[in-house]
Amino acid sequence: MTVSTTSLPEPSYTFQATVDAAGPQVVGGKGVRISIEKEGQVYDDMLDAISGAAVGSLGWGDEDVFEIINNAARSSTYSYPPLITNKAAEALSKFFVDNSPKGAFAAALWCCSGSESNDNAIRIIRQYYLERGLPNKVKLISRASSYHGFTLGAQSISWNPRVDAYEPYLMDREKIVIQISPAYSYRFKKDAETEEAYSQRLIDELEKKILDNDPDTIASVTVETLPGSSLGTCPPPKGYLKGIRDLCNKYDLIFHLDEVMCGTGRSNPNGKLHCWENFLEPCDAPDIQTVGKTLGSGYVTIAGVLVGPKIRDVYLSGSNSVAGGHTYSSHAFNCAVALGIQEKIKKENLTANIFEMGNLMGQKLKDALLSKSNIAGDVRGIGGFWSIEFVKDRATKEPFDCSLNVGGRFKAVCFDNKLCVMGMPGNPDGSCGDRALLAPSFIITEEIVDEIVEKVVKSVDILSKQLHAEGAW
Ligand SMILES: Cc1ncc(COP(=O)(O)O)c(C=O)c1O
């Protein structure tokens, strides 16, 4: 497994993760394999089952992308977008409008990260109501156990243990940001309840929150279509997203879907772009949607905000302007590369491939893990985005104590088995267990699916045995 030894690791000059150590570093990648340098040794041929953080859609070192990048570099000239825009940004926006269900979106804004996209979505929603002469519609509804990003705006609408320390700098999380329950069937759907009844219970809770907080002061409802790191890919129960859509219509609220992690081809059933197409008709599309990650497939730093006709029309009949912007929004080079990548994905039908191969991977993991005694409590996901939730007791769903670091340890065991996954800790209040996330690139074959499943199952068995030996399971 170790192919070479490098010089001893130097102290880190980068201010992230472990401050005084560089930690594992990627030193190469081809297709679904990456090479990682760790503690002075290079580990080759690691199977990348998470593609960074659900980012890589095309796999690494793609020769066509190098060509796309070369052409984009030659044809792109920087301009400050509020003053002078560029053709690549326009073309990428048109691509998303044309490849979304008819009438769903009318325009797009391109940013550099998912967090920035969510911050911009909040700004766009604010101006939408100002354009309509409704300045009091300011409150933002979002869900417990959610993640919308790392900036203070995106953190303000996120609810997870990682956010708590920053509360003093966030928007008022009682008067402005209103929390609702997550849609998390594995833990919170009652046994006697149908999926539809569970959805109705959540929708009733949302309606009560809206009424209790004065609908005339509420601006939007934000949810991740398929939650990622915060909850581990739990699909929304039947009728849930439609129920939110209907309440947004009823009380004049903006319906915002965050598809930064689950969208742009990762979990679409039609060989197209959006995860919500699993659950909603085109006429029930979100009013605004944030995207990122697979958009640039890790080759460029790009994310975006897709704007529906309802919002765009209000701007058109109002000021018809957006004042200011980021230095690097609508960045010509990033947009040209992302467009080339999306066109390649479309041409090679890779969204359909990952939907089929990802679902096969999920089914094989379910069959292999849940038929045996081990720490896997639930295996869930859609298309190319899956999670395993670990529990101490499958019958009661009791999560492991956070101090055991089961998510982190699982990631380490997988690493030893030459597999990269994301391991996430459980919530300290027990509302969600430790999880492992899988999001391979769109190019996987059945052979790669089998290899991922084999390595995951082996890693689950090893960790189960370790925890058993420690008396923790
Ligand atoms: C659902 C969701 N929204 C927003 C973000 C933030 O994106 P970024 O890390 O690109 O800022 C993430 C990142 O994982 C995410 O999963």
The ligand as an SDF file (V2000), in Angstrom:
LIG
                    3D

 16 16  0  0  0  0  0  0  0  0999 V2000
  -25.9700   21.6680    1.8720 C   0  0  0  0  0  0  0  0  0  0  0  0
  -24.7580   22.5320    1.8540 C   0  0  0  0  0  0  0  0  0  0  0  0
  -24.8960   23.8490    1.6860 N   0  0  0  0  0  0  0  0  0  0  0  0
  -23.8390   24.6670    1.6690 C   0  0  0  0  0  0  0  0  0  0  0  0
  -22.5600   24.1930    1.8130 C   0  0  0  0  0  0  0  0  0  0  0  0
  -21.3910   25.1320    1.8200 C   0  0  0  0  0  0  0  0  0  0  0  0
  -20.6450   25.0010    0.6470 O   0  0  0  0  0  0  0  0  0  0  0  0
  -19.1180   25.4630    0.6330 P   0  0  0  0  0  0  0  0  0  0  0  0
  -18.3600   24.5460    1.5120 O   0  0  0  0  0  0  0  0  0  0  0  0
  -18.7490   25.3560   -0.8260 O   0  0  0  0  0  0  0  0  0  0  0  0
  -19.0820   26.8700    1.1100 O   0  0  0  0  0  0  0  0  0  0  0  0
  -22.3670   22.8240    1.9740 C   0  0  0  0  0  0  0  0  0  0  0  0
  -21.0080   22.2660    2.1500 C   0  0  0  0  0  0  0  0  0  0  0  0
  -20.7930   21.1260    2.4240 O   0  0  0  0  0  0  0  0  0  0  0  0
  -23.4950   21.9720    2.0110 C   0  0  0  0  0  0  0  0  0  0  0  0
  -23.3620   20.6460    2.1920 O   0  0  0  0  0  0  0  0  0  0  0  0
  1  2  1  0
  2  3  1  0
  2 15  2  0
  3  4  2  0
  4  5  1  0
  5  6  1  0
  5 12  2  0
  6  7  1  0
  7  8  1  0
  8  9  2  0
  8 10  1  0
  8 11  1  0
 12 13  1  0
 12 15  1  0
 13 14  2  0
 15 16  1  0
M  END
$$$$
